[in-house]
Amino acid sequence: MNDFPSYEKNMLKAIEIFPEYKDAHEYLGLFYLNQRKFNEAKVQLEKTLQMESGNIEATKALDIVNDSLRARSQGSIKKDSLQQHF
């Protein structure tokens, strides 16, 4: 996954063609989380959970996203705060 722009573009295209492709939403959400694009990650992970409410990985990732967004809004997010989760 070294070609980040292509990865994102391909996942978005997959979702455009197959909007109910849960894995594409999940992978894109995880990608956005790793890129610290928390708002975008939240959207994709929530869509994943709408399709598969018992998805443990997406649930954990969404918890991290929500914690990160909360910390960001409070001005307390640290650069290495995501490292412990991955």
N, CA and C atoms as an extended XYZ file, in Angstrom:
258
Properties=species:S:1:pos:R:3:atomname:S:1:resname:S:1:resid:I:1 pbc="F F F"
N         0.827       -1.183        0.000 N   MET     1
C         0.000        0.000        0.000 CA  MET     1
C         0.873        1.248        0.000 C   MET     1
N         1.911        1.256       -0.788 N   ASN     2
C         2.794        2.406       -0.873 CA  ASN     2
C         2.246        3.502       -1.767 C   ASN     2
N         1.352        3.150       -2.668 N   ASP     3
C         0.778        4.126       -3.586 CA  ASP     3
C        -0.567        4.595       -3.018 C   ASP     3
N        -0.489        5.448       -1.992 N   PHE     4
C        -1.675        5.852       -1.258 CA  PHE     4
C        -2.756        6.497       -2.121 C   PHE     4
N        -2.427        7.428       -3.006 N   PRO     5
C        -3.488        8.026       -3.827 CA  PRO     5
C        -4.218        7.001       -4.693 C   PRO     5
N        -3.483        6.048       -5.244 N   SER     6
C        -4.122        5.021       -6.068 CA  SER     6
C        -4.991        4.099       -5.226 C   SER     6
N        -4.521        3.763       -4.028 N   TYR     7
C        -5.303        2.893       -3.143 CA  TYR     7
C        -6.637        3.554       -2.817 C   TYR     7
N        -6.582        4.808       -2.406 N   GLU     8
C        -7.813        5.532       -2.072 CA  GLU     8
C        -8.736        5.614       -3.293 C   GLU     8
N        -8.161        5.961       -4.431 N   LYS     9
C        -8.943        6.076       -5.667 CA  LYS     9
C        -9.614        4.753       -6.019 C   LYS     9
N        -8.876        3.647       -5.890 N   ASN    10
C        -9.427        2.337       -6.219 CA  ASN    10
C       -10.533        1.921       -5.255 C   ASN    10
N       -10.356        2.215       -3.978 N   MET    11
C       -11.404        1.878       -3.000 CA  MET    11
C       -12.667        2.708       -3.256 C   MET    11
N       -12.485        3.988       -3.564 N   LEU    12
C       -13.633        4.838       -3.870 CA  LEU    12
C       -14.359        4.360       -5.128 C   LEU    12
N       -13.591        3.915       -6.116 N   LYS    13
C       -14.192        3.388       -7.348 CA  LYS    13
C       -14.964        2.103       -7.058 C   LYS    13
N       -14.393        1.241       -6.238 N   ALA    14
C       -15.087       -0.003       -5.869 CA  ALA    14
C       -16.408        0.306       -5.174 C   ALA    14
N       -16.402        1.296       -4.293 N   ILE    15
C       -17.626        1.677       -3.581 CA  ILE    15
C       -18.633        2.302       -4.539 C   ILE    15
N       -18.136        3.071       -5.504 N   GLU    16
C       -19.031        3.667       -6.502 CA  GLU    16
C       -19.725        2.573       -7.318 C   GLU    16
N       -18.978        1.559       -7.705 N   ILE    17
C       -19.535        0.475       -8.525 CA  ILE    17
C       -20.397       -0.462       -7.683 C   ILE    17
N       -19.929       -0.775       -6.472 N   PHE    18
C       -20.618       -1.712       -5.582 CA  PHE    18
C       -20.820       -1.042       -4.216 C   PHE    18
N       -21.822       -0.176       -4.074 N   PRO    19
C       -22.004        0.572       -2.832 CA  PRO    19
C       -22.203       -0.308       -1.590 C   PRO    19
N       -22.655       -1.526       -1.785 N   GLU    20
C       -22.887       -2.426       -0.652 CA  GLU    20
C       -21.693       -3.348       -0.380 C   GLU    20
N       -20.566       -3.071       -0.978 N   TYR    21
C       -19.353       -3.867       -0.766 CA  TYR    21
C       -18.737       -3.452        0.568 C   TYR    21
N       -19.137       -4.162        1.604 N   LYS    22
C       -18.751       -3.831        2.965 CA  LYS    22
C       -17.251       -3.762        3.155 C   LYS    22
N       -16.526       -4.705        2.591 N   ASP    23
C       -15.071       -4.739        2.775 CA  ASP    23
C       -14.392       -3.486        2.249 C   ASP    23
N       -14.878       -2.947        1.141 N   ALA    24
C       -14.274       -1.724        0.600 CA  ALA    24
C       -14.462       -0.564        1.569 C   ALA    24
N       -15.642       -0.465        2.177 N   HIS    25
C       -15.880        0.585        3.168 CA  HIS    25
C       -14.959        0.392        4.374 C   HIS    25
N       -14.842       -0.850        4.822 N   GLU    26
C       -13.995       -1.137        5.978 CA  GLU    26
C       -12.526       -0.816        5.680 C   GLU    26
N       -12.020       -1.307        4.557 N   TYR    27
C       -10.611       -1.082        4.219 CA  TYR    27
C       -10.317        0.395        4.022 C   TYR    27
N       -11.254        1.102        3.396 N   LEU    28
C       -11.058        2.542        3.202 CA  LEU    28
C       -11.094        3.266        4.548 C   LEU    28
N       -11.986        2.841        5.432 N   GLY    29
C       -12.032        3.434        6.764 CA  GLY    29
C       -10.745        3.223        7.531 C   GLY    29
N       -10.192        2.013        7.455 N   LEU    30
C        -8.926        1.726        8.127 CA  LEU    30
C        -7.781        2.513        7.492 C   LEU    30
N        -7.822        2.630        6.183 N   PHE    31
C        -6.822        3.428        5.466 CA  PHE    31
C        -6.868        4.879        5.949 C   PHE    31
N        -8.079        5.446        6.000 N   TYR    32
C        -8.222        6.826        6.453 CA  TYR    32
C        -7.769        6.981        7.905 C   TYR    32
N        -8.066        6.009        8.724 N   LEU    33
C        -7.612        6.066       10.118 CA  LEU    33
C        -6.089        6.144       10.175 C   LEU    33
N        -5.429        5.292        9.424 N   ASN    34
C        -3.963        5.309        9.401 CA  ASN    34
C        -3.387        6.589        8.805 C   ASN    34
N        -4.170        7.245        7.972 N   GLN    35
C        -3.757        8.527        7.388 CA  GLN    35
C        -4.168        9.700        8.278 C   GLN    35
N        -4.800        9.388        9.404 N   ARG    36
C        -5.300       10.398       10.355 CA  ARG    36
C        -6.379       11.288        9.744 C   ARG    36
N        -7.104       10.743        8.803 N   LYS    37
C        -8.259       11.434        8.224 CA  LYS    37
C        -9.481       10.910        8.973 C   LYS    37
N        -9.627       11.401       10.202 N   PHE    38
C       -10.592       10.814       11.124 CA  PHE    38
C       -12.043       10.991       10.693 C   PHE    38
N       -12.389       12.138       10.154 N   ASN    39
C       -13.771       12.350        9.718 CA  ASN    39
C       -14.144       11.396        8.582 C   ASN    39
N       -13.229       11.237        7.632 N   GLU    40
C       -13.472       10.328        6.514 CA  GLU    40
C       -13.537        8.875        7.010 C   GLU    40
N       -12.653        8.538        7.948 N   ALA    41
C       -12.652        7.186        8.517 CA  ALA    41
C       -13.970        6.893        9.203 C   ALA    41
N       -14.471        7.860        9.940 N   LYS    42
C       -15.731        7.687       10.668 CA  LYS    42
C       -16.871        7.343        9.711 C   LYS    42
N       -16.954        8.062        8.614 N   VAL    43
C       -18.024        7.819        7.633 CA  VAL    43
C       -17.949        6.389        7.112 C   VAL    43
N       -16.768        5.963        6.702 N   GLN    44
C       -16.617        4.635        6.109 CA  GLN    44
C       -16.838        3.523        7.133 C   GLN    44
N       -16.340        3.719        8.341 N   LEU    45
C       -16.509        2.689        9.367 CA  LEU    45
C       -17.959        2.592        9.826 C   LEU    45
N       -18.640        3.713        9.891 N   GLU    46
C       -20.062        3.675       10.229 CA  GLU    46
C       -20.861        2.955        9.145 C   GLU    46
N       -20.509        3.172        7.883 N   LYS    47
C       -21.182        2.455        6.796 CA  LYS    47
C       -20.918        0.958        6.913 C   LYS    47
N       -19.693        0.602        7.260 N   THR    48
C       -19.355       -0.809        7.451 CA  THR    48
C       -20.255       -1.415        8.521 C   THR    48
N       -20.395       -0.720        9.631 N   LEU    49
C       -21.179       -1.246       10.746 CA  LEU    49
C       -22.679       -1.250       10.458 C   LEU    49
N       -23.127       -0.386        9.566 N   GLN    50
C       -24.531       -0.440        9.135 CA  GLN    50
C       -24.794       -1.744        8.381 C   GLN    50
N       -23.797       -2.194        7.647 N   MET    51
C       -23.932       -3.421        6.861 CA  MET    51
C       -23.626       -4.668        7.673 C   MET    51
N       -22.756       -4.536        8.661 N   GLU    52
C       -22.350       -5.692        9.478 CA  GLU    52
C       -22.114       -5.201       10.914 C   GLU    52
N       -23.174       -5.143       11.676 N   SER    53
C       -23.102       -4.544       13.010 CA  SER    53
C       -22.160       -5.276       13.963 C   SER    53
N       -21.885       -6.537       13.713 N   GLY    54
C       -21.013       -7.300       14.595 CA  GLY    54
C       -19.547       -7.295       14.203 C   GLY    54
N       -19.156       -6.421       13.297 N   ASN    55
C       -17.770       -6.379       12.828 CA  ASN    55
C       -16.876       -5.801       13.923 C   ASN    55
N       -16.120       -6.667       14.562 N   ILE    56
C       -15.303       -6.274       15.713 CA  ILE    56
C       -14.192       -5.308       15.318 C   ILE    56
N       -13.517       -5.583       14.211 N   GLU    57
C       -12.415       -4.716       13.779 CA  GLU    57
C       -12.915       -3.301       13.478 C   GLU    57
N       -14.037       -3.202       12.771 N   ALA    58
C       -14.591       -1.886       12.446 CA  ALA    58
C       -15.058       -1.170       13.710 C   ALA    58
N       -15.618       -1.924       14.658 N   THR    59
C       -16.058       -1.333       15.923 CA  THR    59
C       -14.882       -0.769       16.701 C   THR    59
N       -13.807       -1.538       16.795 N   LYS    60
C       -12.608       -1.066       17.500 CA  LYS    60
C       -12.009        0.153       16.802 C   LYS    60
N       -11.950        0.094       15.477 N   ALA    61
C       -11.390        1.219       14.719 CA  ALA    61
C       -12.239        2.471       14.904 C   ALA    61
N       -13.567        2.306       14.914 N   LEU    62
C       -14.443        3.457       15.103 CA  LEU    62
C       -14.272        4.042       16.503 C   LEU    62
N       -14.047        3.201       17.487 N   ASP    63
C       -13.761        3.696       18.841 CA  ASP    63
C       -12.497        4.560       18.839 C   ASP    63
N       -11.472        4.105       18.131 N   ILE    64
C       -10.224        4.866       18.030 CA  ILE    64
C       -10.476        6.197       17.331 C   ILE    64
N       -11.243        6.158       16.249 N   VAL    65
C       -11.574        7.379       15.509 CA  VAL    65
C       -12.297        8.364       16.414 C   VAL    65
N       -13.315        7.870       17.122 N   ASN    66
C       -14.084        8.762       17.995 CA  ASN    66
C       -13.219        9.333       19.111 C   ASN    66
N       -12.352        8.507       19.688 N   ASP    67
C       -11.421        8.997       20.712 CA  ASP    67
C       -10.493       10.058       20.135 C   ASP    67
N       -10.000        9.822       18.919 N   SER    68
C        -9.086       10.763       18.273 CA  SER    68
C        -9.784       12.082       17.944 C   SER    68
N       -11.021       11.992       17.467 N   LEU    69
C       -11.776       13.212       17.170 CA  LEU    69
C       -12.059       14.004       18.451 C   LEU    69
N       -12.394       13.286       19.508 N   ARG    70
C       -12.647       13.940       20.789 CA  ARG    70
C       -11.368       14.625       21.298 C   ARG    70
N       -10.254       13.910       21.218 N   ALA    71
C        -8.970       14.466       21.658 CA  ALA    71
C        -8.582       15.666       20.804 C   ALA    71
N        -8.815       15.551       19.510 N   ARG    72
C        -8.482       16.661       18.610 CA  ARG    72
C        -9.301       17.897       18.967 C   ARG    72
N       -10.575       17.693       19.248 N   SER    73
C       -11.430       18.836       19.574 CA  SER    73
C       -11.027       19.476       20.899 C   SER    73
N       -10.385       18.684       21.748 N   GLN    74
C        -9.907       19.202       23.036 CA  GLN    74
C        -8.448       19.653       22.945 C   GLN    74
N        -7.862       19.499       21.765 N   GLY    75
C        -6.489       19.933       21.552 CA  GLY    75
C        -5.457       19.050       22.209 C   GLY    75
N        -5.801       17.780       22.436 N   SER    76
C        -4.870       16.926       23.175 CA  SER    76
C        -4.408       15.690       22.417 C   SER    76
N        -4.610       15.638       21.108 N   ILE    77
C        -4.151       14.465       20.357 CA  ILE    77
C        -2.632       14.513       20.225 C   ILE    77
N        -2.027       13.379       20.440 N   LYS    78
C        -0.574       13.277       20.370 CA  LYS    78
C        -0.184       12.544       19.101 C   LYS    78
N         0.984       12.850       18.579 N   LYS    79
C         1.440       12.243       17.329 CA  LYS    79
C         1.464       10.726       17.389 C   LYS    79
N         1.887       10.156       18.485 N   ASP    80
C         2.046        8.713       18.568 CA  ASP    80
C         0.852        8.021       19.207 C   ASP    80
N        -0.260        8.693       19.374 N   SER    81
C        -1.390        8.100       20.083 CA  SER    81
C        -2.006        6.926       19.338 C   SER    81
N        -1.853        6.859       18.023 N   LEU    82
C        -2.423        5.760       17.253 CA  LEU    82
C        -1.488        4.544       17.225 C   LEU    82
N        -0.225        4.721       17.501 N   GLN    83
C         0.741        3.633       17.397 CA  GLN    83
C         0.379        2.450       18.281 C   GLN    83
N        -0.188        2.701       19.450 N   GLN    84
C        -0.503        1.622       20.355 CA  GLN    84
C        -1.617        0.721       19.834 C   GLN    84
N        -2.379        1.195       18.882 N   HIS    85
C        -3.510        0.429       18.381 CA  HIS    85
C        -3.177       -0.416       17.157 C   HIS    85
N        -2.034       -0.164       16.518 N   PHE    86
C        -1.707       -0.884       15.285 CA  PHE    86
C        -0.339       -1.488       15.368 C   PHE    86
